[in-house]
Amino acid sequence: MTRYLVAIHHPDDYDPAVLEDETMHRDISALNEEMIAAGIRLFVGGLAPVAAAKSLKAGPGGEVEVTEGPYLKSSEHVGGFWVLEAADLDEALDWGRKAAIACRAPVEVRPFLEYRRPST
């Protein structure tokens, strides 16, 4: 089984108090329950607004610069995500479709790279 990131994208000015209602919260909760019942959900998390982001960048001398805001300047950001374990990309896309409907937002589905422990 492969692990997949299912990321929800929001515009930078996304305001959950204005854009989310009880129906949407119920739809997302129902999707979470369905994922749990299917045994594919490994982790889920919502993220604070992009204004709360800090970016870190290593310099050539080993110093690390910390700046306010996201690393990439964009009009959209990841607002939340699931980590799923699915049989294949088609199954992950099926869950991504459900996420796009429940969250009423664009969704990105991307497989994780397999980590291979270095041989000793």
N, CA, C and O atoms as a MOPAC input file, in Angstrom:
PM7 MOZYME 1SCF
protein

 N      0.85700 1    -1.18200 1     0.00000 1
 C      0.00000 1     0.00000 1     0.00000 1
 C      0.89700 1     1.23800 1     0.00000 1
 O      1.94100 1     1.26900 1     0.65200 1
 N      0.47500 1     2.23000 1    -0.72800 1
 C      1.21400 1     3.48300 1    -0.83700 1
 C      0.51500 1     4.55100 1    -0.01400 1
 O     -0.71000 1     4.55400 1     0.11000 1
 N      1.29800 1     5.45100 1     0.54300 1
 C      0.74500 1     6.58900 1     1.27400 1
 C      0.58500 1     7.76900 1     0.32500 1
 O      1.42600 1     8.02000 1    -0.53800 1
 N     -0.52900 1     8.48900 1     0.51300 1
 C     -0.84700 1     9.62600 1    -0.34300 1
 C     -1.18900 1    10.83500 1     0.51000 1
 O     -1.81500 1    10.71700 1     1.56300 1
 N     -0.77300 1    11.99000 1     0.03900 1
 C     -1.19300 1    13.26800 1     0.61200 1
 C     -2.41400 1    13.72800 1    -0.17100 1
 O     -2.38700 1    13.78000 1    -1.40100 1
 N     -3.47200 1    14.05700 1     0.53600 1
 C     -4.66300 1    14.65200 1    -0.06300 1
 C     -4.76200 1    16.04700 1     0.55300 1
 O     -5.19900 1    16.19600 1     1.69400 1
 N     -4.35300 1    17.06700 1    -0.20600 1
 C     -4.24200 1    18.43200 1     0.31100 1
 C     -5.38000 1    19.30000 1    -0.20400 1
 O     -5.71800 1    19.27300 1    -1.38700 1
 N     -5.96100 1    20.06800 1     0.70500 1
 C     -7.03800 1    21.00100 1     0.38100 1
 C     -6.42300 1    22.38200 1     0.18200 1
 O     -5.64400 1    22.83900 1     1.01900 1
 N     -6.76500 1    23.04900 1    -0.91600 1
 C     -6.20600 1    24.37700 1    -1.21100 1
 C     -7.25300 1    25.46400 1    -0.98100 1
 O     -8.40600 1    25.33900 1    -1.39400 1
 N     -6.82300 1    26.52700 1    -0.31500 1
 C     -7.68100 1    27.67900 1    -0.04000 1
 C     -7.02600 1    28.94600 1    -0.57000 1
 O     -5.79900 1    29.02100 1    -0.64000 1
 N     -7.82200 1    29.94100 1    -0.94500 1
 C     -7.23000 1    31.23700 1    -1.29100 1
 C     -6.64300 1    31.87300 1    -0.02100 1
 O     -7.06800 1    31.55700 1     1.09000 1
 N     -5.68000 1    32.75500 1    -0.19300 1
 C     -5.02000 1    33.37000 1     0.96600 1
 C     -5.99100 1    34.10600 1     1.87900 1
 O     -5.76000 1    34.19000 1     3.08600 1
 N     -7.06500 1    34.63600 1     1.32600 1
 C     -8.02900 1    35.37700 1     2.15200 1
 C     -9.16600 1    34.49600 1     2.67300 1
 O    -10.22300 1    35.00400 1     3.04700 1
 N     -8.95300 1    33.18200 1     2.69900 1
 C     -9.98900 1    32.24200 1     3.14100 1
 C    -10.37100 1    32.52700 1     4.59100 1
 O     -9.51400 1    32.58600 1     5.47300 1
 N    -11.65100 1    32.69900 1     4.82000 1
 C    -12.16700 1    32.96900 1     6.16800 1
 C    -13.19000 1    31.89100 1     6.50800 1
 O    -14.32400 1    31.94100 1     6.03100 1
 N    -12.79500 1    30.90800 1     7.33600 1
 C    -13.73600 1    29.83000 1     7.64700 1
 C    -15.01900 1    30.31500 1     8.29600 1
 O    -16.06700 1    29.69400 1     8.11900 1
 N    -14.96300 1    31.40300 1     9.04000 1
 C    -16.16900 1    31.92200 1     9.68900 1
 C    -17.21300 1    32.35900 1     8.66300 1
 O    -18.41300 1    32.32700 1     8.93700 1
 N    -16.75800 1    32.75900 1     7.49700 1
 C    -17.67100 1    33.22000 1     6.44300 1
 C    -17.99900 1    32.09000 1     5.46300 1
 O    -19.14000 1    31.96700 1     5.01700 1
 N    -17.01000 1    31.27200 1     5.12900 1
 C    -17.16100 1    30.31100 1     4.03900 1
 C    -17.57800 1    28.90900 1     4.46900 1
 O    -18.00100 1    28.11500 1     3.62900 1
 N    -17.46900 1    28.58900 1     5.74900 1
 C    -17.83300 1    27.25400 1     6.20700 1
 C    -19.13300 1    27.32700 1     7.00800 1
 O    -19.33800 1    28.23400 1     7.81400 1
 N    -19.99700 1    26.35000 1     6.76400 1
 C    -21.24800 1    26.28900 1     7.50500 1
 C    -21.38900 1    24.90600 1     8.13800 1
 O    -20.53000 1    24.04200 1     7.96100 1
 N    -22.46400 1    24.70800 1     8.86700 1
 C    -22.68100 1    23.44600 1     9.57200 1
 C    -22.77800 1    22.26500 1     8.60600 1
 O    -22.31800 1    21.16900 1     8.92300 1
 N    -23.36900 1    22.47800 1     7.44100 1
 C    -23.48600 1    21.41000 1     6.45100 1
 C    -22.10700 1    20.95600 1     5.98000 1
 O    -21.85000 1    19.75800 1     5.85700 1
 N    -21.22900 1    21.91000 1     5.71900 1
 C    -19.87500 1    21.57000 1     5.29500 1
 C    -19.14500 1    20.81800 1     6.39700 1
 O    -18.45300 1    19.84000 1     6.11300 1
 N    -19.27900 1    21.24400 1     7.63600 1
 C    -18.62900 1    20.55400 1     8.75700 1
 C    -19.14600 1    19.11600 1     8.88100 1
 O    -18.37300 1    18.19400 1     9.14400 1
 N    -20.45000 1    18.93400 1     8.69100 1
 C    -21.01200 1    17.57500 1     8.73000 1
 C    -20.46700 1    16.71900 1     7.59800 1
 O    -20.15400 1    15.54500 1     7.79800 1
 N    -20.35100 1    17.30900 1     6.39900 1
 C    -19.83200 1    16.56300 1     5.24600 1
 C    -18.38200 1    16.13100 1     5.48500 1
 O    -18.01200 1    15.00300 1     5.15700 1
 N    -17.57000 1    17.01000 1     6.04500 1
 C    -16.16800 1    16.67700 1     6.32500 1
 C    -16.09100 1    15.61900 1     7.42400 1
 O    -15.29100 1    14.68800 1     7.32800 1
 N    -16.90900 1    15.75300 1     8.46100 1
 C    -16.92500 1    14.74600 1     9.53000 1
 C    -17.35300 1    13.38600 1     8.98800 1
 O    -16.77800 1    12.36200 1     9.35800 1
 N    -18.35100 1    13.37100 1     8.12200 1
 C    -18.80700 1    12.11600 1     7.52500 1
 C    -17.69700 1    11.49000 1     6.67900 1
 O    -17.51500 1    10.27300 1     6.70000 1
 N    -16.95700 1    12.31200 1     5.93700 1
 C    -15.84900 1    11.80000 1     5.14000 1
 C    -14.76600 1    11.21300 1     6.04800 1
 O    -14.22500 1    10.14600 1     5.75800 1
 N    -14.45100 1    11.90200 1     7.13800 1
 C    -13.47200 1    11.37200 1     8.08500 1
 C    -13.91700 1    10.02600 1     8.64800 1
 O    -13.11300 1     9.09900 1     8.74900 1
 N    -15.18100 1     9.91500 1     9.01100 1
 C    -15.69800 1     8.64800 1     9.53400 1
 C    -15.62400 1     7.54200 1     8.48500 1
 O    -15.31100 1     6.39500 1     8.80500 1
 N    -15.91400 1     7.89000 1     7.22900 1
 C    -15.83800 1     6.90800 1     6.14300 1
 C    -14.39200 1     6.44200 1     5.93700 1
 O    -14.14500 1     5.25600 1     5.71800 1
 N    -13.45200 1     7.37000 1     6.00800 1
 C    -12.03600 1     7.02100 1     5.86500 1
 C    -11.57300 1     6.10900 1     7.00500 1
 O    -10.84500 1     5.14200 1     6.78100 1
 N    -11.99900 1     6.42700 1     8.21600 1
 C    -11.63700 1     5.60500 1     9.37000 1
 C    -12.20900 1     4.20000 1     9.20600 1
 O    -11.51000 1     3.21300 1     9.43200 1
 N    -13.48800 1     4.10900 1     8.81200 1
 C    -14.13800 1     2.80800 1     8.63100 1
 C    -13.44700 1     1.98300 1     7.54700 1
 O    -13.38200 1     0.75800 1     7.64000 1
 N    -12.93500 1     2.65500 1     6.52400 1
 C    -12.24700 1     1.96100 1     5.43500 1
 C    -10.81100 1     1.58800 1     5.81900 1
 O    -10.15700 1     0.81900 1     5.11500 1
 N    -10.33100 1     2.12900 1     6.92600 1
 C     -8.98600 1     1.80900 1     7.40100 1
 C     -7.87400 1     2.45600 1     6.59900 1
 O     -6.74700 1     1.96100 1     6.60400 1
 N     -8.16300 1     3.55500 1     5.90500 1
 C     -7.13800 1     4.17100 1     5.05000 1
 C     -6.57200 1     5.46700 1     5.62400 1
 O     -5.52200 1     5.92500 1     5.17300 1
 N     -7.24200 1     6.07000 1     6.60900 1
 C     -6.79500 1     7.36500 1     7.13400 1
 C     -5.68800 1     7.16500 1     8.16300 1
 O     -5.88900 1     6.49300 1     9.17400 1
 N     -4.51900 1     7.75100 1     7.90200 1
 C     -3.40400 1     7.69000 1     8.83400 1
 C     -3.30800 1     8.95200 1     9.67500 1
 O     -2.95200 1     8.89400 1    10.85200 1
 N     -3.62800 1    10.10300 1     9.06700 1
 C     -3.52600 1    11.38300 1     9.76800 1
 C     -4.37500 1    12.40800 1     9.03900 1
 O     -4.53300 1    12.34400 1     7.82000 1
 N     -4.91900 1    13.35100 1     9.79000 1
 C     -5.65400 1    14.47500 1     9.20800 1
 C     -5.31100 1    15.71500 1    10.00500 1
 O     -5.12900 1    15.64200 1    11.22100 1
 N     -5.21900 1    16.86100 1     9.33400 1
 C     -4.93400 1    18.09600 1    10.05200 1
 C     -5.33700 1    19.31700 1     9.25200 1
 O     -5.19400 1    19.36100 1     8.03000 1
 N     -5.84200 1    20.30300 1     9.96700 1
 C     -6.11200 1    21.60700 1     9.38600 1
 C     -4.96300 1    22.52600 1     9.75100 1
 O     -4.31300 1    22.34100 1    10.78000 1
 N     -4.71300 1    23.51600 1     8.90800 1
 C     -3.60600 1    24.43200 1     9.14300 1
 C     -4.12200 1    25.83800 1     9.44700 1
 O     -5.17100 1    26.25200 1     8.95300 1
 N     -3.36400 1    26.55800 1    10.26700 1
 C     -3.67900 1    27.95700 1    10.56800 1
 C     -3.57400 1    28.77200 1     9.28300 1
 O     -2.95900 1    28.32600 1     8.31500 1
 N     -4.16800 1    29.95900 1     9.26600 1
 C     -4.07600 1    30.80400 1     8.06300 1
 C     -2.62600 1    31.05800 1     7.65600 1
 O     -1.71700 1    31.03800 1     8.48500 1
 N     -2.43800 1    31.29500 1     6.37000 1
 C     -1.09800 1    31.47300 1     5.81000 1
 C     -0.36600 1    32.64500 1     6.46300 1
 O      0.86500 1    32.66400 1     6.46500 1
 N     -1.07300 1    33.60500 1     7.00800 1
 C     -0.43400 1    34.73800 1     7.67900 1
 C      0.35800 1    34.29300 1     8.90500 1
 O      1.25000 1    35.01200 1     9.35500 1
 N      0.04900 1    33.13200 1     9.44500 1
 C      0.75900 1    32.61300 1    10.62200 1
 C      2.03400 1    31.85400 1    10.25100 1
 O      2.77500 1    31.42600 1    11.13600 1
 N      2.29100 1    31.68600 1     8.97600 1
 C      3.44800 1    30.89900 1     8.53000 1
 C      4.76000 1    31.63100 1     8.77600 1
 O      4.81600 1    32.86100 1     8.74500 1
 N      5.79800 1    30.86800 1     9.01600 1
 C      7.18300 1    31.34100 1     9.08000 1
 C      7.95700 1    30.48900 1     8.08500 1
 O      7.70700 1    29.29000 1     7.96100 1
 N      8.88300 1    31.09600 1     7.38800 1
 C      9.70700 1    30.37400 1     6.41900 1
 C     11.15700 1    30.41900 1     6.85900 1
 O     11.63900 1    31.44700 1     7.33600 1
 N     11.84600 1    29.31100 1     6.69900 1
 C     13.24600 1    29.20200 1     7.07400 1
 C     14.06100 1    28.82000 1     5.85100 1
 O     13.66800 1    27.96100 1     5.06200 1
 N     15.21100 1    29.48100 1     5.71100 1
 C     16.06900 1    29.19800 1     4.56600 1
 C     17.51200 1    29.17800 1     5.04000 1
 O     17.99700 1    30.12600 1     5.65700 1
 N     18.18900 1    28.07200 1     4.73800 1
 C     19.59000 1    27.93400 1     5.12400 1
 C     20.47600 1    28.71400 1     4.16400 1
 O     20.30700 1    28.64700 1     2.94600 1
 N     21.42600 1    29.45800 1     4.73200 1
 C     22.39200 1    30.20500 1     3.92600 1
 C     23.65500 1    29.40200 1     3.71400 1
 O     23.80800 1    28.32100 1     4.28300 1
 N     24.57600 1    29.92500 1     2.88700 1
 C     25.79400 1    29.17600 1     2.56300 1
 C     26.70900 1    28.95100 1     3.77000 1
 O     27.47000 1    27.98300 1     3.78000 1
 N     26.65600 1    29.80500 1     4.77200 1
 C     27.52000 1    29.65400 1     5.94200 1
 C     26.89200 1    28.84700 1     7.05700 1
 O     27.44900 1    28.76200 1     8.15200 1
 N     25.73700 1    28.25100 1     6.79400 1
 C     25.07600 1    27.44900 1     7.80800 1
 C     24.07100 1    28.22000 1     8.64600 1
 O     23.35400 1    27.62600 1     9.45100 1
 N     24.00800 1    29.54900 1     8.46800 1
 C     23.00200 1    30.32800 1     9.20200 1
 C     21.63200 1    30.08900 1     8.57200 1
 O     21.52400 1    29.77700 1     7.38600 1
 N     20.59600 1    30.24100 1     9.38400 1
 C     19.23700 1    30.03200 1     8.90900 1
 C     18.45700 1    31.32300 1     9.10200 1
 O     18.36700 1    31.85400 1    10.20900 1
 N     17.89700 1    31.81500 1     8.00900 1
 C     17.10200 1    33.04000 1     8.02900 1
 C     15.63000 1    32.66900 1     8.22000 1
 O     15.11200 1    31.78700 1     7.53400 1
 N     14.96600 1    33.34400 1     9.15200 1
 C     13.53800 1    33.13700 1     9.40100 1
 C     12.80600 1    34.38900 1     8.93100 1
 O     13.14300 1    35.50100 1     9.33700 1
 N     11.80600 1    34.20500 1     8.07800 1
 C     11.01900 1    35.32800 1     7.58700 1
 C      9.53600 1    35.08300 1     7.85600 1
 O      9.09900 1    33.94800 1     8.04700 1
 N      8.78600 1    36.16500 1     7.86500 1
 C      7.33700 1    36.09100 1     8.05700 1
 C      6.66800 1    35.62300 1     6.77700 1
 O      7.07300 1    36.01600 1     5.68400 1
 N      5.65200 1    34.79000 1     6.90400 1
 C      4.84600 1    34.38800 1     5.76500 1
 C      5.30900 1    33.11100 1     5.10700 1
 O      6.31200 1    32.51800 1     5.50500 1
 N      4.56800 1    32.69000 1     4.09400 1
 C      4.87700 1    31.42900 1     3.41400 1
 C      6.14200 1    31.56100 1     2.56700 1
 O      6.52000 1    32.65900 1     2.16000 1
 N      6.77900 1    30.43800 1     2.31300 1
 C      7.98100 1    30.42700 1     1.48000 1
 C      7.63600 1    30.80700 1     0.04800 1
 O      8.31500 1    31.63500 1    -0.56000 1
 N      6.57900 1    30.20200 1    -0.49200 1
 C      6.15700 1    30.51100 1    -1.85500 1
 C      5.10500 1    31.60300 1    -1.83900 1
 O      4.12700 1    31.51600 1    -1.09600 1
 N      5.29500 1    32.60600 1    -2.63600 1
 C      4.30900 1    33.68200 1    -2.77600 1
 C      3.27600 1    33.21800 1    -3.79500 1
 O      3.58800 1    33.03100 1    -4.97100 1
 N      2.05200 1    33.03800 1    -3.33400 1
 C      0.99900 1    32.50900 1    -4.17900 1
 C     -0.32700 1    33.05500 1    -3.68400 1
 O     -0.40200 1    33.58400 1    -2.57400 1
 N     -1.35400 1    32.93700 1    -4.47500 1
 C     -2.67800 1    33.40000 1    -4.04500 1
 C     -3.45600 1    32.28700 1    -3.35000 1
 O     -4.55500 1    32.52300 1    -2.84800 1
 N     -2.89400 1    31.06600 1    -3.31500 1
 C     -3.52800 1    29.93600 1    -2.63700 1
 C     -2.50500 1    29.23900 1    -1.74900 1
 O     -1.29600 1    29.37200 1    -1.94400 1
 N     -3.00400 1    28.50500 1    -0.78600 1
 C     -2.14200 1    27.75700 1     0.13000 1
 C     -2.85100 1    26.48600 1     0.56900 1
 O     -4.05400 1    26.32900 1     0.35900 1
 N     -2.09600 1    25.57900 1     1.18200 1
 C     -2.68700 1    24.36100 1     1.72900 1
 C     -3.37400 1    24.73400 1     3.03200 1
 O     -2.74700 1    25.26800 1     3.94600 1
 N     -4.65900 1    24.45000 1     3.10800 1
 C     -5.43200 1    24.78300 1     4.30000 1
 C     -5.63300 1    23.59500 1     5.22600 1
 O     -5.97100 1    23.77000 1     6.39700 1
 N     -5.43300 1    22.40600 1     4.72000 1
 C     -5.57400 1    21.19200 1     5.50900 1
 C     -5.22900 1    20.00100 1     4.64800 1
 O     -5.07500 1    20.12600 1     3.43300 1
 N     -5.10500 1    18.82800 1     5.28500 1
 C     -4.70200 1    17.66900 1     4.51600 1
 C     -5.01600 1    16.38000 1     5.25500 1
 O     -5.23900 1    16.36300 1     6.46500 1
 N     -5.02500 1    15.30700 1     4.48500 1
 C     -5.10600 1    13.93900 1     4.99500 1
 C     -3.86900 1    13.20200 1     4.51700 1
 O     -3.33600 1    13.50300 1     3.44800 1
 N     -3.41600 1    12.24900 1     5.29500 1
 C     -2.44100 1    11.26800 1     4.84100 1
 C     -3.17900 1     9.93800 1     4.84100 1
 O     -3.63900 1     9.46600 1     5.88000 1
 N     -3.28400 1     9.33900 1     3.64900 1
 C     -4.03200 1     8.09700 1     3.47100 1
 C     -3.10100 1     6.98800 1     3.02600 1
 O     -2.05000 1     7.24000 1     2.43600 1
 N     -3.49400 1     5.76600 1     3.31300 1
 C     -2.78700 1     4.60100 1     2.78700 1
 C     -3.76900 1     3.88900 1     1.87800 1
 O     -4.75300 1     3.31100 1     2.34000 1
 N     -3.49500 1     3.93300 1     0.57700 1
 C     -4.42300 1     3.39200 1    -0.41600 1
 C     -3.72000 1     2.33800 1    -1.26800 1
 O     -2.49300 1     2.31300 1    -1.37100 1
 N     -4.52000 1     1.47700 1    -1.86900 1
 C     -3.98200 1     0.39800 1    -2.69700 1
 C     -3.26000 1     0.94100 1    -3.92100 1
 O     -2.24900 1     0.38800 1    -4.35200 1
 N     -3.79200 1     2.04200 1    -4.48500 1
 C     -3.18900 1     2.59700 1    -5.69800 1
 C     -3.69400 1     4.02300 1    -5.90000 1
 O     -4.51700 1     4.52100 1    -5.13200 1
 N     -3.18500 1     4.66700 1    -6.94700 1
 C     -3.55300 1     6.05500 1    -7.22400 1
 C     -5.04900 1     6.20300 1    -7.49700 1
 O     -5.65500 1     7.19000 1    -7.08200 1
 N     -5.64600 1     5.24000 1    -8.18600 1
 C     -7.08100 1     5.33300 1    -8.46500 1
 C     -7.90100 1     5.40100 1    -7.18300 1
 O     -8.84100 1     6.18900 1    -7.08800 1
 N     -7.55200 1     4.58300 1    -6.19900 1
 C     -8.26700 1     4.62900 1    -4.92100 1
 C     -8.03400 1     5.96900 1    -4.23000 1
 O     -8.96900 1     6.55600 1    -3.68500 1
 N     -6.79400 1     6.45600 1    -4.25000 1
 C     -6.49400 1     7.75600 1    -3.62700 1
 C     -7.27100 1     8.87500 1    -4.31600 1
 O     -7.76000 1     9.79000 1    -3.65200 1
 N     -7.38800 1     8.80800 1    -5.64100 1
 C     -8.15600 1     9.82000 1    -6.37500 1
 C     -9.64200 1     9.76400 1    -6.02300 1
 O    -10.30400 1    10.80000 1    -5.95400 1
 N    -10.16600 1     8.55900 1    -5.80200 1
 C    -11.56200 1     8.44000 1    -5.37400 1
 C    -11.77800 1     9.19000 1    -4.06000 1
 O    -12.77000 1     9.90100 1    -3.90500 1
 N    -10.85000 1     9.03000 1    -3.11400 1
 C    -10.95500 1     9.75800 1    -1.84100 1
 C    -10.74800 1    11.24800 1    -2.05600 1
 O    -11.39100 1    12.06200 1    -1.39300 1
 N     -9.86500 1    11.61700 1    -2.96800 1
 C     -9.65500 1    13.02900 1    -3.28300 1
 C    -10.91300 1    13.68000 1    -3.84400 1
 O    -11.22000 1    14.82900 1    -3.52800 1
 N    -11.64300 1    12.93500 1    -4.68300 1
 C    -12.90500 1    13.46300 1    -5.21800 1
 C    -13.89400 1    13.73700 1    -4.08900 1
 O    -14.56700 1    14.76700 1    -4.07400 1
 N    -13.97000 1    12.80400 1    -3.14700 1
 C    -14.87300 1    12.98700 1    -2.00500 1
 C    -14.43500 1    14.18300 1    -1.16000 1
 O    -15.27400 1    14.92100 1    -0.64500 1
 N    -13.13500 1    14.37300 1    -1.01900 1
 C    -12.61600 1    15.50700 1    -0.25200 1
 C    -12.95100 1    16.82900 1    -0.93700 1
 O    -13.32500 1    17.79400 1    -0.27000 1
 N    -12.82100 1    16.88000 1    -2.26000 1
 C    -13.14200 1    18.10300 1    -3.00100 1
 C    -14.61200 1    18.48300 1    -2.82400 1
 O    -14.94900 1    19.66200 1    -2.71800 1
 N    -15.47900 1    17.47700 1    -2.79400 1
 C    -16.91300 1    17.73200 1    -2.60900 1
 C    -17.19200 1    18.17300 1    -1.18400 1
 O    -17.89400 1    19.16100 1    -0.97100 1
 N    -16.65300 1    17.45400 1    -0.20100 1
 C    -16.92500 1    17.78000 1     1.20600 1
 C    -16.36300 1    19.13700 1     1.59100 1
 O    -17.00400 1    19.89000 1     2.32400 1
 N    -15.16600 1    19.45700 1     1.10200 1
 C    -14.49500 1    20.70900 1     1.49300 1
 C    -14.83800 1    21.87500 1     0.58100 1
 O    -14.52100 1    23.02500 1     0.88800 1
 N    -15.48900 1    21.57700 1    -0.54800 1
 C    -15.85800 1    22.62900 1    -1.49400 1
 C    -14.63300 1    23.46500 1    -1.89600 1
 O    -14.67200 1    24.69500 1    -1.93200 1
 N    -13.54000 1    22.73700 1    -2.19900 1
 C    -12.27600 1    23.39700 1    -2.52800 1
 C    -11.44900 1    22.48100 1    -3.43200 1
 O    -11.68300 1    21.27300 1    -3.48000 1
 N    -10.48100 1    23.06000 1    -4.14700 1
 C     -9.58700 1    22.23600 1    -4.95100 1
 C     -8.75400 1    21.31400 1    -4.06400 1
 O     -8.40900 1    21.65900 1    -2.93500 1
 N     -8.44100 1    20.14300 1    -4.59500 1
 C     -7.69800 1    19.12600 1    -3.85000 1
 C     -6.53700 1    18.63700 1    -4.71400 1
 O     -6.67300 1    18.48100 1    -5.92800 1
 N     -5.40500 1    18.40100 1    -4.07400 1
 C     -4.24800 1    17.80600 1    -4.73200 1
 C     -3.99200 1    16.44800 1    -4.10000 1
 O     -3.97800 1    16.32400 1    -2.87500 1
 N     -3.78800 1    15.42700 1    -4.92900 1
 C     -3.45100 1    14.08600 1    -4.44400 1
 C     -2.04400 1    13.77800 1    -4.94700 1
 O     -1.75700 1    13.87900 1    -6.14000 1
 N     -1.17100 1    13.40000 1    -4.00700 1
 C      0.21600 1    13.12900 1    -4.38700 1
 C      0.77300 1    11.98300 1    -3.56000 1
 O      0.63100 1    11.97000 1    -2.33800 1
 N      1.41600 1    11.00700 1    -4.22900 1
 C      1.99700 1     9.90000 1    -3.46600 1
 C      3.25400 1    10.34400 1    -2.71900 1
 O      3.99600 1    11.21200 1    -3.17800 1
 N      3.47400 1     9.72800 1    -1.55900 1
 C      4.72500 1     9.92100 1    -0.84000 1
 C      5.78300 1     9.05900 1    -1.50300 1
 O      5.47600 1     7.99600 1    -2.04300 1
 N      7.02200 1     9.51100 1    -1.46300 1
 C      8.13300 1     8.67800 1    -1.90300 1
 C      8.39100 1     7.63900 1    -0.83600 1
 O      8.23600 1     7.90700 1     0.35500 1
 N      8.78300 1     6.45800 1    -1.26300 1
 C      9.10600 1     5.40800 1    -0.30100 1
 C     10.45900 1     5.69600 1     0.31500 1
 O     11.42800 1     5.97600 1    -0.39200 1
 N     10.52200 1     5.62700 1     1.62600 1
 C     11.78200 1     5.82200 1     2.32800 1
 C     12.49000 1     4.48200 1     2.43200 1
 O     11.92400 1     3.49600 1     2.90400 1
 N     13.70100 1     4.46600 1     1.99600 1
 C     14.51300 1     3.26000 1     2.12100 1
 C     15.66400 1     3.55500 1     3.05500 1
 O     16.45900 1     4.46300 1     2.81000 1
 N     15.75100 1     2.79900 1     4.11100 1
 C     16.81600 1     2.96400 1     5.09400 1
 C     18.15400 1     2.62100 1     4.43000 1
 O     18.27900 1     1.58900 1     3.77100 1
 N     19.15400 1     3.49500 1     4.60800 1
 C     20.47000 1     3.18400 1     4.01700 1
 C     21.02700 1     1.89200 1     4.60400 1
 O     20.87800 1     1.61700 1     5.79500 1
 N     21.66500 1     1.11500 1     3.75500 1
 C     22.27000 1    -0.13300 1     4.24600 1
 C     23.55000 1     0.20200 1     5.00500 1
 O     24.25700 1     1.15400 1     4.67500 1
 N     23.82900 1    -0.59500 1     6.02200 1
 C     25.03300 1    -0.34500 1     6.83300 1
 C     26.10300 1    -1.36100 1     6.58700 1
 O     27.17300 1    -1.28900 1     7.19100 1

